[in-house]
C-alpha cells in the first residue's frame, strides 16, 4: 500500500540530500516499514538546515516539495493564500496516485488537505493525526478550532488519532501515544535510569525549541527564584531558537551563568547523555498535545514537572510519574514542586520508576502495532511489514 503524508514539517536542501525535522523524519522512517511506499508532501525552505534536521533513512520514502507559507507578521500570514493554488495542484496529483492519505494537523496546508481529500481522496483511507492540543485552550487559533470541528464531526470521512482521551469521544477518533524511541533505545535508557539516585546539585533539564511559546522565559524565572533562595541546581537547556539571545542576556543580567547552561541542538545520541544525568525535567510550555521529550525523559528516569495542558496531566497522573502545574501557575509553583521532590526523595524515586514503566508504551514498535490495528478496525486492511 502506498501512503501519502501531508504535513507542514519544514524541509531543507543540503547538498544532494533533503533534511527534515528529526522527530517527524524518524517517525516516517518507521512507518516506511509497514507501507510499500511513502510520499511526504511538505514545504521546502531555502534557508540553511538547522542542526535538528536529519535525512530520511528508509529507501521507500520520497519527498515532494511545496512552497512554505506563514510567519509571524500579518503580511506573511496572508501570503498563505498565494500558495494555495500550488498546494492544490500538488495535492490533486499525489492524492490520485496514492492508495491512502495521512494528514498531520493542525497547520495551514493540512486544512487545505482536509478539504482536498473530500474531492480527490474519495473511497480511500484517510487518517488524520492531530498532533496539537485536542482540547480547547485560551488563545487557540481560529484555523485550529475549525480543523478540530471538521475532524470531530468526521467531515473528512476517515479516522483521527489524538493524544489522550476526551469525554464522549466518537468512534472514529482513536487515542494514540506519540512515538518517541525504539525498543532498543528504551532498553538502553531504562537500564541506566533504574539505578539513578538523587544528588546535589539537582540537575534540571529542558529539551526543545528555545522560545516563549515553549515557556523558556518562565523556565528562566524559575531558575532565578531557585538561585535567590540558595538552592543547589544546574539547569541545562538543549535546543535552539530565535529567542536564545534574549534568554542568554537574561541569564547574564541575573547572574545565573554558574547554574544555567545552553547546550544548543544535539544529535539524539548526545541528548540521551543529558537525560541520563538529569533528575527533573521542567517543561512550562503554553500549548502541547503530548511532547515527545516528556516520554524520552521518563524513559531515562527523569521526573517531569510540566504545564497542565493537552494530554500531559492525563498521562502523568495515570502513571504517577510526575507533576503538572496549571497553565496560569506562576514560576513559584514550579519552585515549590522542585523543592518538594528534594524533601521527599522516596517520592521522586517512585515517580522516576513509574515513568520508566509508562514510557515503554511510547516505542515506535508499539506505534506500528497500533497503526496496523487501526487500519484493520477502520477499513479491514491488513498492513504487513514492507
Phi, psi and omega in degrees: 000137181260125184250129173261126176249130176242125180209172176260012181302123182291134175237159185217147176270124177230101187056242183261006184249153172256127179246146178221171180307125191306313184297319180289318180300317180297319180296318180291323175304317180291322176300331179299342181281347180239005174237149180291321178210146174233130170250124179253111179264115186202166183289141173250119181266151181264006178274164178297148180290134175289166181295340181281353183273141179224167180268153174293143177256333181287129184287343182261014175258125180242136179261129172245127187268150166228167180283139179286160178211164178099171181166190185273331183261167188294326180294316179296319180296318180291337180297346179300328183293332179284341182269342187301317179303317178294320177299315182297320179297317180291320179296318180298314179301309187283325179295325178289330185277325189267162185272329182219156186235131179234115182248131182254113184250165359266146176188164180297311181294331179292322177298316177296321180294324178300317179289320180295326182296333177289336179270311190247000178251016183302127177083358180255150175300130177239115181244122178250128172258115176266100188276343182276195180283113182288337180275155177292148178207156182300138177080010181295134181297144180301321180295327178292319178300318180295317180297319178296318178298314181302316184283321181300323181267011174056038178288345178273352179058059180199214178237162178228136171249134182230167174273126177080188181240153177231146178301138178066032184294123180297160183296333183278359179254121182254139175270117179241149168273158183272110185297140189229337185197167180275166174305317182296316179296322178297315181297320179294314181292317183290333179298318176288321190296322184295337180264002184293139179234153177285138178203163178254146358290146177295129183263112177262148184221143169227135175230126179153190180290130181277089184212164178292320176303330177278359175082020182292328176298319178292322179301318180289330173294323176299314179299320179299316180293320177298320180293322182295331180264006176076025180286137180275110182207158168231131178245124176247131176250114179259118182143184181206174180169169185295338181271000184304318179302322177295320181290321178295324177295319179299317180299317181293315183293335182253017175054046182254001187300333180289336186249336187246128186231133179259115184265348184071182177291142181228147172297156188303324180294325178287325178298324179302326179298319179292322176298318183299327184273341189276153175257317186227135178256117183255122189220081183270047183292157184265341179203124180208157165267278165219110181287131181303330183297333179290316178292325175298315179298314181300322181295341178256013177077015178271129185271121181279140163238111193222166176298142179276067183230163178056222180265007183300310180299317182302312185287315181292320181290319179299320182272348188052051188244010181172200183215147176243151179243134178308148184304326180269007178292140182278168181304332180300330179293323176292318180300314180299319181290320177300313181296322182297325177292325179290335180274348178222079186297327179298322178295318178298316182296321178298315179297322179298312180291323177297322179296321178298314180298319181289328186293339183295344177281352187259021180278156176297324181297318178293322178301316180295323175299318180294321178296315179301315180296320180296316179297325179287315182295319186277324187228003183056040178250129181263122177259121177255161176300129185286000000 
